[in-house]
Amino acid sequence: MNQNNFLVKLDEDGFPPPELVVRTQRFFIDLHSHLYEVKGYVIEGQINFNMRGIKHTYISGDIFHLLPNQFHSESIGNMGLKYLVSRKLPNVDEPVIVREFDT
């Protein structure tokens, strides 16, 4: 999927306009979750997510999707990362589901 298609899909799925994030150096964020849903589009570089012990790697042109309360860790390599990301808060009328995680 290209960047324009990603932007159209975000709008269709009710996500707000994305923000541009640039990470210029290696980083790691340990196991955590978010209260919101996340969709991202990798412009340059690579991002890795570890979910339930399975590593998922996304490179330029890839889209990643995290559900609310989905536990994960994330990292990028030495080449840095440039990506678009949008976050959608859950509907307040829907129950909040907390997903358990395996270590």
Stockholm file with secondary structure:
# STOCKHOLM 1.0

chainA/1-103         MNQNNFLVKLDEDGFPPPELVVRTQRFFIDLHSHLYEVKGYVIEGQINFNMRGIKHTYISGDIFHLLPNQFHSESIGNMGLKYLVSRKLPNVDEPVIVREFDT
#=GR chainA/1-103 SS CCHHHHHHHHHHTTCCCCEEEEECSCEEEEEECCSSEEEEEEEEEEEEEEETTEEEEEETTCEEEECTTCCEEEEEEEEEEEEEEEEECCCTTSCCCCCCCCC
#=GC SS_cons         CCHHHHHHHHHHTTCCCCEEEEECSCEEEEEECCSSEEEEEEEEEEEEEEETTEEEEEETTCEEEECTTCCEEEEEEEEEEEEEEEEECCCTTSCCCCCCCCC
//
